[in-house]
């Protein structure tokens, strides 16, 4: 397995760790740990996608990272999650 594949797997595992933790009610979806796992994984995968000119994947992971970053900023400002519509 080459370094690129290893980095992709690490990024995916970061995101999946948060997701699985939330599904099994071990993590709250707006907790710092959940958001941190999502942000780290999305940034890693977005960087790989950009380096490989994989534009669809870059759009997905870039948006994921941006939305998660916004949630982290809101959390740091003491604001709760957006209300469900």
N, C-alpha and C positions, 0 to 999 in steps of 0.2 A: 504494500500500500504506500502510495507516495504522500508527501507532506500536504499537498492540496486536499486530498481525500481525508486525511486525518483532521485537518483544520475544519473542513465541512462537517465531519461527524461530531467534533467537539461543539461547534456552533449549534447544530441540531439538538444535541443532548442537553445543552443549556436550556433551550426553549422547551424541550419536552419535559425536562425535570420540573420546571414551573407548572406546565400544563397538567402533568400527572399529579403533582402535589395538590393542585387546586381541585382536580376531579375527585381525589380521595380525601378532600377536606383537611389536608395537612398544611396547606398554604392558602391564605386569603388572596384573591386576585388583585387586590390593591395594596398588598403588603410590600415593603421595601425589598424583601428577598425575591418575591415573585417578579416584581418589576425589574429588578437588577438582573435576574436570570434571563428574562425576555430581552432586555436591552443588550446585554453582552452577546447573547446568541444571534440576535438580529444584526448587530453591527458586524460581527465576524462573518456572517453569511453574506451581508451586503458587500463587504470588502472583497470577498472571494468572487461574488457575482460581477462586480465592477472590473476586477482584474481580468476576468475571463470574457468580458463583453457579453454577458448573459443578461440582456436588458429586462426581460420579463421577471426574472428572479431578482434582479436588482430593484425593480419597482416594488415588488412584494416586500422584500426585506427592508428596503429603504423606508417604505411607508410604515412597516411594523416598528422599526427603530424610532421613527419620528413620533408616532402616536405614543409609544411607550415613554419616550423622552418627555413629551408633554405631560403625561401622567405623573412622572417622577417630579417634574417641576411643580405641579399642582400639590403633590404630597408634601414636598419641601416647604411650600407656602402655607401649609396647614389646611389646605382645602381638600374636602372629601372627593370621592368619585362623582362623575357626572350622573345625574339622575337618569334612571332607565325610562325610556319613552313609552 
